[in-house]
């Protein structure tokens, strides 16, 4: 089971969206794609933005997203 949950991650990602604007993330698929991309970057040698001892790259990517260290940009950006 993923902690935090998909819905929690969607709230974090969409927290900066002003009322009336379209949310950046509408589905779990977007969360999965963004964290998988970040995990591949970490595997490729980029430094993690959070300290998680012994954590797998995907867990680190999820925690980075949860803490707001990385952002998911809309297609317009």
Secondary structure, DSSP 8 states (H G I E B T S, - for coil): --SS-HHHHHHHHGGGS-TTS--S--SHHHHHHHHHHHHHHHHTT---SS--TT--HHHHHHHHHHTTSS----TT-
